[in-house]
Amino acid sequence: MKNIQITAVLLLSLFQFNCKDGKKDDAVSKDSTEIQSDSLKTNLEAKNFDTIIDGKKVSLYWIENKGIKAAFTNYGGRLVGLWVADKNGKQTDVVVGMNSVKGFKNSTEPYFGATIGRVGNRVALGKFVLEGQQYTIPLNNGKNALHGGVKGFQDVIWNAEKTDSKTLVFTYVSPDGEQGFPGNLNVKVTYTLTDDQTVKMEYEATTDKTTIVNLTNHAFFNLNGEGSGTILNHELQIFGDKFTPVNEGLIPTGELKSVKNTPFDFTSKHTIGERIETKDEQLKFGRGYDHNYVLNADKKEGFVHAATIIGDISGVTLNIYTEEPGLQFYSGNFMQSKNTFKSGAKDDFRTAFALETQHFPDAPNQPKFPQITLKAGEKYHTVSLYKFSISK
């Protein structure tokens, strides 16, 4: 009889432990995949991101902090969506993206929300020389290489670790020779939502052989909300007195040109659409704005104020601060209604914009530009801040 009682107690304890453990797993799963509340309803589901690519597990991750929430996937280290309050207190998704890994992988635009590398922007003819040796990146943008080649960081599976409720860390080891780049590159990118509604993007890298590195994030924004229509009425100010003109292939000519008396002058606020149809050779080459701005060097607490942009309907305001010397402004000129966002809207022409903090395009082939060479024993480290507020 005594043995029977002991067995019963053990079985009951085991049952209780398993129930508790199961509840814990459910809580972790809900926290790391899907957040639903009265103020935030999304159609993002963990199952649509739960897959295996290149033998590695892909998932959906959430982080949040004081009124700002973000969804990511480790496929491409992507920002899937970003929710902030508009002027009426409504939670608004200001970053466009897909509702599944399949949607991102099959998209005709491969860079939505992605962490970009090894080298963001264009490299002329896909060629560069380091220490007397020429290297070649696979061409994927006409005669040039864009955003790291055919399979840049937007198409790899990152290791992901959610270190706390507001911080997500992506790591990736890019092997020597990947996409033609020399050296084994260890990359760490930390996305943090701070208490003041800022997305902090911190990039780090080391190498065992001299290489080139220019990391950024390619979030496409619409501050009125994904699927709300044109971004042409957004008000934009860029704190750069010069930009880098390009040729027909969007490769910089090497000139640092004043924006004064050109449609590129955003030193005071203008709407994006105000001068975008101006007859201008540079606008013709880019089919609109697709140019790098040379940021003014005035730093405050280590950062330059790169840009301010305001959603005309929502009042959502984005201020960008960075340690980088350049900012690429892209006005959604190649969006062609071929992809469907998580809201159900199409990626219609100029319904999202990008403002990418960076070193200048084609830097390895432009000796007058700030260089992006990283040597063994050195550490690449740069931080950019995307801070949200309300303009009423």
C-alpha positions in Angstrom: 0.0 0.0 0.0 2.8 2.3 0.9 4.5 1.7 -2.5 1.3 2.5 -4.3 1.0 5.8 -2.5 4.6 6.8 -3.3 4.1 5.9 -6.9 0.9 8.0 -7.1 2.7 11.0 -5.5 5.6 10.7 -8.0 3.2 10.5 -11.0 1.3 13.5 -9.8 4.5 15.5 -9.3 5.7 14.6 -12.8 2.3 15.6 -14.3 2.4 19.0 -12.5 6.0 19.6 -13.6 5.2 18.8 -17.3 2.1 21.1 -17.1 4.2 24.0 -15.7 7.0 23.3 -18.3 4.4 23.3 -21.1 3.0 26.6 -20.0 6.5 28.1 -19.9 7.2 26.9 -23.4 3.9 28.4 -24.6 4.7 31.7 -23.0 8.2 31.8 -24.6 6.7 30.9 -27.9 4.1 33.6 -27.7 6.6 36.2 -26.6 9.1 35.4 -29.3 6.6 35.2 -32.2 3.3 37.0 -31.9 2.2 40.0 -29.8 -1.5 40.8 -29.9 -3.1 43.6 -27.8 -6.0 46.0 -27.9 -3.7 48.6 -29.5 -1.9 46.3 -31.9 -3.5 43.8 -34.2 -1.4 42.1 -36.9 -1.8 39.3 -39.3 1.8 38.1 -38.6 1.8 34.4 -37.6 4.8 32.4 -36.4 3.9 29.5 -38.6 4.5 31.5 -41.7 8.1 32.2 -40.7 8.8 28.7 -39.2 10.8 27.0 -41.9 14.3 25.6 -42.7 16.5 27.4 -45.3 20.1 26.2 -46.1 19.7 23.7 -43.2 19.1 26.5 -40.7 15.9 27.3 -38.8 14.0 30.5 -39.6 11.7 32.2 -37.2 9.7 35.4 -36.4 10.9 37.5 -33.5 9.3 40.3 -31.5 10.8 43.1 -29.4 9.0 46.0 -27.7 9.5 48.9 -25.3 7.2 51.7 -24.1 4.9 52.1 -27.1 7.1 50.9 -29.9 7.1 47.3 -31.2 9.0 45.6 -33.9 8.9 42.2 -35.7 12.0 40.6 -37.3 13.0 37.5 -39.0 16.5 36.0 -39.2 16.0 35.4 -42.9 18.1 38.3 -44.0 18.2 39.8 -40.6 15.0 41.6 -41.6 12.8 44.2 -39.9 9.4 42.9 -40.9 7.2 45.6 -39.3 7.5 48.5 -36.8 4.6 49.9 -34.8 4.5 53.4 -33.3 1.6 55.6 -32.2 0.4 58.3 -34.6 -0.9 61.7 -33.6 -4.3 60.2 -32.7 -2.6 57.5 -30.5 -3.3 54.7 -33.1 -0.6 52.1 -33.4 0.7 52.5 -37.0 3.0 50.1 -38.9 5.5 52.4 -40.5 7.8 49.7 -42.1 6.5 47.8 -45.1 7.1 44.1 -45.4 5.7 40.6 -46.1 3.7 38.3 -43.8 5.8 35.2 -44.5 9.3 34.1 -45.3 8.0 32.8 -48.6 6.8 36.4 -49.4 10.2 37.8 -48.7 12.1 35.1 -50.6 9.9 35.3 -53.7 9.7 39.1 -53.7 10.9 40.9 -56.9 12.5 43.4 -54.4 15.0 41.4 -52.3 15.9 44.1 -49.8 12.7 44.9 -47.9 13.8 45.4 -44.3 17.1 43.5 -44.7 20.4 43.9 -43.0 22.7 44.7 -45.9 26.3 43.5 -46.4 29.1 42.9 -46.9 29.0 46.1 -48.8 25.9 48.3 -49.0 25.2 50.1 -52.2 27.0 49.8 -55.5 30.5 48.7 -56.5 31.3 49.7 -60.1 31.7 46.6 -62.4 31.8 44.5 -59.3 35.5 45.0 -59.0 37.8 46.4 -56.3 41.5 46.2 -55.5 43.0 45.5 -52.0 46.7 45.3 -51.3 47.5 44.9 -55.0 45.0 42.1 -55.6 41.8 42.5 -57.6 38.6 40.9 -56.4 35.3 40.4 -58.2 31.7 40.5 -56.8 29.0 38.8 -58.8 27.0 41.4 -60.8 23.4 41.8 -59.9 22.6 45.4 -61.0 23.3 45.8 -64.6 27.1 46.1 -65.0 27.6 46.6 -61.3 27.3 44.8 -58.0 24.6 46.0 -55.5 24.4 45.4 -51.8 27.0 42.6 -51.6 26.3 40.7 -54.8 23.9 38.0 -55.9 23.5 36.5 -52.5 24.3 39.2 -50.0 23.4 39.3 -46.4 19.7 39.8 -47.3 19.6 36.2 -48.4 21.4 34.4 -45.6 20.1 32.9 -42.3 21.4 34.8 -39.3 21.8 33.4 -35.8 19.3 35.2 -33.6 19.3 35.8 -29.9 16.6 37.8 -28.0 18.7 39.0 -25.1 15.8 40.8 -23.4 12.3 42.0 -24.3 13.7 45.0 -26.2 16.9 43.6 -27.8 17.5 41.2 -30.7 21.1 40.2 -31.7 21.9 38.8 -35.1 25.2 37.2 -35.8 26.7 35.7 -39.0 30.0 34.4 -40.2 30.7 35.2 -43.8 33.3 32.8 -45.0 36.4 33.8 -46.9 35.5 34.1 -50.6 31.8 34.4 -50.1 30.5 36.6 -53.0 34.1 37.2 -53.9 35.1 39.1 -50.7 38.3 38.1 -48.9 38.6 37.1 -45.3 36.3 35.3 -42.8 34.1 38.1 -41.5 32.4 37.8 -38.1 29.4 40.1 -38.1 27.2 41.1 -35.2 24.1 43.4 -35.5 22.1 44.5 -32.5 18.7 46.0 -32.8 17.4 47.6 -29.6 14.2 49.6 -28.9 15.1 52.3 -26.4 12.9 54.0 -23.8 12.5 57.1 -26.1 11.0 55.2 -29.0 14.3 54.8 -30.9 15.4 51.9 -33.0 19.1 51.6 -32.2 21.1 49.8 -34.9 24.6 48.7 -33.9 26.9 47.0 -36.4 30.1 45.2 -35.5 32.6 43.1 -37.6 36.0 41.6 -37.4 38.1 39.8 -40.1 41.1 37.6 -40.4 42.2 39.1 -43.7 42.0 42.6 -45.2 38.5 43.1 -46.7 35.9 45.8 -47.2 32.7 46.4 -45.1 29.8 48.8 -45.3 26.8 47.6 -43.3 23.3 49.1 -43.2 19.6 48.3 -42.9 17.3 48.6 -45.9 14.0 49.3 -44.2 11.3 50.8 -46.5 9.2 53.3 -44.6 5.8 54.9 -45.0 5.2 57.1 -41.9 1.4 57.2 -42.7 1.4 53.4 -42.4 1.9 50.5 -44.6 -0.6 50.5 -47.5 -1.6 54.1 -46.9 -0.6 55.3 -50.4 2.0 57.7 -51.7 5.0 59.0 -49.7 5.3 62.1 -52.0 3.6 64.4 -49.4 6.0 63.4 -46.6 8.1 66.4 -45.5 11.8 65.7 -45.6 14.9 67.6 -44.3 18.4 66.2 -44.9 21.3 67.7 -43.1 23.8 67.5 -45.9 24.9 70.4 -48.1 26.4 68.1 -50.8 25.5 64.9 -52.6 27.4 62.4 -54.8 26.2 62.7 -58.5 26.0 59.5 -60.4 26.3 58.2 -64.0 23.5 56.3 -65.8 24.5 53.1 -63.9 24.0 55.0 -60.6 27.8 54.9 -59.9 29.2 58.1 -58.3 31.3 60.3 -60.6 33.6 61.1 -57.7 32.3 64.7 -57.4 30.9 66.1 -54.2 28.3 68.5 -55.5 26.5 71.3 -53.7 22.8 70.8 -53.4 22.2 74.5 -53.7 19.8 75.5 -56.5 19.1 71.8 -57.3 16.1 69.5 -56.6 18.4 67.8 -54.2 18.4 70.6 -51.7 16.6 69.3 -48.6 18.6 71.5 -46.2 15.2 73.0 -45.3 11.9 71.0 -45.3 10.3 70.1 -48.7 7.9 67.4 -49.6 9.4 64.5 -51.4 7.2 65.1 -54.4 7.6 68.8 -54.7 10.5 68.7 -57.2 10.7 65.0 -58.1 9.4 65.5 -61.6 11.9 68.3 -62.4 13.8 67.9 -65.6 17.2 67.1 -64.1 19.8 64.6 -65.4 20.4 63.2 -61.9 16.6 62.6 -61.3 16.4 61.0 -64.7 19.3 58.6 -64.0 17.7 57.6 -60.6 14.1 57.7 -61.9 13.7 60.0 -58.9 15.8 60.2 -55.8 18.3 57.4 -55.4 21.4 59.3 -54.3 23.9 59.5 -51.5 24.0 62.7 -49.4 27.3 63.9 -47.8 26.2 64.6 -44.2 27.4 67.7 -42.4 30.1 66.9 -40.0 28.6 68.6 -36.9 28.4 65.9 -34.2 26.5 66.0 -31.0 27.3 63.2 -28.5 29.1 61.4 -31.3 26.3 61.4 -33.8 25.4 63.6 -36.8 21.8 64.5 -37.3 21.2 63.0 -40.8 17.5 63.6 -41.5 14.0 64.5 -40.3 10.9 63.2 -42.1 7.3 63.7 -41.2 4.2 61.7 -42.3 1.7 64.2 -43.6 -1.4 62.3 -42.4 -0.1 60.5 -39.3 2.1 63.2 -37.9 4.7 60.4 -37.2 8.1 62.0 -37.3 11.4 60.2 -37.8 14.8 61.7 -36.9 17.9 59.8 -38.0 21.2 60.1 -36.2 24.3 58.3 -37.2 28.1 57.9 -37.0 28.2 57.3 -40.7 29.3 60.0 -43.3 26.5 59.4 -45.8 22.8 58.8 -46.2 21.2 57.2 -49.2 17.8 58.6 -50.0 15.6 56.3 -52.2 12.1 57.4 -53.1 10.6 54.1 -54.1 11.2 54.6 -57.8 11.4 50.9 -58.8 8.3 49.7 -56.9 6.0 48.1 -59.5 3.0 46.6 -57.7 4.4 43.1 -58.0 4.5 42.2 -54.3 1.9 42.1 -51.6 2.6 43.5 -48.2 1.4 42.1 -44.8 -1.5 44.6 -44.9 -2.7 43.2 -48.2 -1.6 46.3 -50.1 0.7 46.1 -53.2 4.1 47.7 -53.4 2.8 50.5 -55.6 5.1 53.1 -57.1 6.6 55.5 -54.5 4.5 54.2 -51.6 7.6 53.7 -49.4 11.0 55.3 -49.1 14.4 54.3 -47.7 17.0 56.4 -45.8 20.1 54.2 -45.4 23.0 55.4 -43.2 26.2 54.3 -44.9 29.7 55.1 -46.3 29.5 56.4 -49.9 28.7 54.1 -52.8 31.7 52.6 -54.8 34.1 53.7 -52.0 36.8 51.1 -52.9 37.1 52.7 -56.3 36.8 56.3 -55.2 40.1 57.3 -53.4 38.6 60.7 -52.4 35.7 59.1 -50.5 35.9 57.8 -46.9 37.2 54.3 -47.2 35.6 51.0 -46.0 38.7 48.8 -45.6 38.9 46.6 -42.6 42.1 44.8 -41.6 42.8 41.8 -39.4 43.0 42.9 -35.8 40.7 45.9 -36.4 37.1 46.2 -35.4 34.3 47.7 -37.5 31.8 49.4 -35.3 29.1 51.9 -36.1 25.7 53.0 -34.6 22.7 54.6 -36.2 19.5 55.8 -34.4 16.0 56.0 -35.9 14.0 58.0 -33.4 10.2 58.4 -33.6 8.0 61.2 -32.2 4.8 63.0 -33.1 4.4 66.3 -35.0 0.9 67.7 -34.4 
